Amino acid sequence: MIFLNQEKLRINISLGENLTDVTSVVYIATRPRLGKVSFAATISDVATGSTYYDILEGDLNDEGVWCIYPEVTYTDGRKVQGTSEKFKVNYQCQ
């Protein structure tokens, strides 16, 4: 489970292609009530297209179902969006 305001969590997205001609990868997430937010991803393996983002304090600040997808920017300026996935951020009872 993922909890509201959780930290020490890594989001991994494998793009399944070589990222040699890529200048950046950004994860774009739509939050239930607060709208879109973006996270600058790190490319961990150029050859396989593996990327990740380490969640920071305050990133998971909206309870409910989120939708996230990667956006890849190439050296020629093209931007390509990947497949979206959903995950739920839960309220943690004290």
C-alpha positions in Angstrom: 0.0 0.0 0.0 1.0 3.6 -0.6 0.1 6.1 2.1 -0.6 9.9 2.1 2.7 11.8 2.5 4.8 8.6 2.4 8.5 8.9 1.8 11.3 6.5 1.0 9.4 5.1 -2.0 10.8 4.6 -5.5 8.7 4.7 -8.7 10.3 2.6 -11.5 9.2 2.8 -15.1 10.8 0.7 -17.8 10.4 2.3 -21.2 11.6 -0.8 -23.0 13.8 1.1 -25.6 17.2 2.6 -25.9 17.3 6.1 -24.5 20.6 7.3 -26.2 18.9 10.2 -28.0 16.8 11.3 -25.0 17.5 14.5 -23.1 15.0 14.0 -20.3 12.3 11.8 -18.8 9.5 13.3 -16.7 6.8 11.4 -14.9 3.5 13.3 -15.2 0.9 12.4 -12.5 -2.7 13.5 -12.2 -3.8 13.8 -8.6 -7.4 13.3 -7.6 -8.1 16.8 -6.4 -5.0 18.8 -6.9 -4.4 18.3 -10.6 -1.2 17.5 -12.5 2.3 17.4 -11.1 5.6 16.4 -12.7 8.6 14.6 -11.4 12.0 14.6 -13.1 13.0 11.0 -13.5 16.5 9.5 -13.5 17.6 7.3 -16.3 19.2 4.3 -14.7 20.0 2.2 -17.8 20.1 3.9 -21.2 20.2 0.6 -23.1 17.0 -0.9 -21.6 15.2 2.4 -20.9 15.0 1.9 -17.2 14.0 5.0 -15.2 13.1 5.9 -11.6 12.0 8.7 -9.3 12.6 8.7 -5.5 9.5 10.2 -3.8 10.3 13.2 -1.6 8.5 14.7 1.4 5.2 16.2 0.3 5.1 14.5 -3.2 2.2 12.2 -2.3 0.0 14.9 -1.0 -3.4 13.9 -2.3 -5.5 10.9 -1.2 -7.2 8.8 -3.9 -6.4 7.3 -7.3 -3.5 8.8 -9.2 -2.7 8.4 -12.9 0.9 8.5 -13.9 2.8 8.3 -17.3 6.3 9.0 -18.5 7.0 11.8 -21.0 10.3 11.4 -23.0 12.0 14.4 -24.6 14.4 13.6 -27.5 17.4 15.6 -28.6 15.5 16.8 -31.7 12.8 18.3 -29.4 10.1 15.6 -29.9 8.1 14.6 -26.9 6.5 11.2 -26.6 4.2 10.1 -23.8 4.2 6.5 -22.6 1.4 4.3 -21.3 -0.4 5.5 -18.1 -0.8 3.5 -15.0 -3.0 4.0 -11.9 -2.1 3.7 -8.2 -3.9 4.6 -5.0 -2.7 6.8 -2.2 -4.4 5.8 1.0 -5.1 7.8 4.2 -3.2 6.2 7.1 -5.1 5.9 10.4 -3.2 6.9 13.4 
